[in-house]
Structure formats: C-alpha cells, structure tokens
Amino acid sequence: MADDSGLCVEALGGEPGIFSSRYGAGPDGVALDAPRRNAYLLQRMAGMADREAYFVCCLVLVLGESRFVVAQETVRGRIAEAPRGQGGFGYDPLFFLPDQGKTMAELPDGEKDAISHRGRAARHIMAHLRETA
C-alpha cells in the first residue's frame, strides 16, 4: 500500500500540496520540523483573509501485477491564525474544522479518524476488500 497525502491552501495556489512534508525547506533541502513548517505556513498567510484549505489523501493498494485499488479522499477546513491542540501531527494544529469548532490536533483520535482524509480513504479500501473477498 502507498499513501501520498498533503495540505492544499486555496490562497496559496494549492501550496504546500505534494511538498507538504518538505514545505519551507532551505536551498540545502533540509526539511523543517512540523512546528517550523507550521510557522512558515502562517508567515506565508500573514494578512490573508481567505484561509480555506483541505487535506487530501490518495491510497493505492496493489493486489497483483495489474490489479490495484485507488482511494482518494479530502477533508475541508480553514487554516487557523495560530496553532491549537496537542494531538495529531504535522499541520493538525493549524487545520481548523468549522463544523467541530476545533483544529484536528484538538480532536480525540477516534473523532479525527472518523473524519480525516486518511481514515476515509482507508475505509474505502477496506470496503472494497470486503466486497471482493
């Protein structure tokens, strides 16, 4: 199974996108840790009113030489003005979910898994496996 996930910010033309884990890396290519990536994102968004964003996950499960299952899921939210919460990882402290009134990092693991892009994609793959088993 392979997973490619990322954060896409509308006002930044989809950045960081596929470069989410390397966002803000210097010319030497050394990746920033998550708090520094989050600070870099907030710096890039300073003064921006449009804070719409989404996480996207694409999972691919290879079942054989020419047989595979693909699932792509998203979860929409907004970029918070400052990090909130201790849970999750990566951009979770900045990813605000208006329906929950919390960032991903403020959600208990079970709630996060129920709505997250990765959780939904994984459930799609599992449903396919159950249907074809």
Summary of the structure (lengths in Angstrom):
residues: 133
radius of gyration: 16.0
end to end distance: 17.4
largest distance: 52.0
contacts: 372
relative contact order: 0.17
helix: 35%
strand: 30%
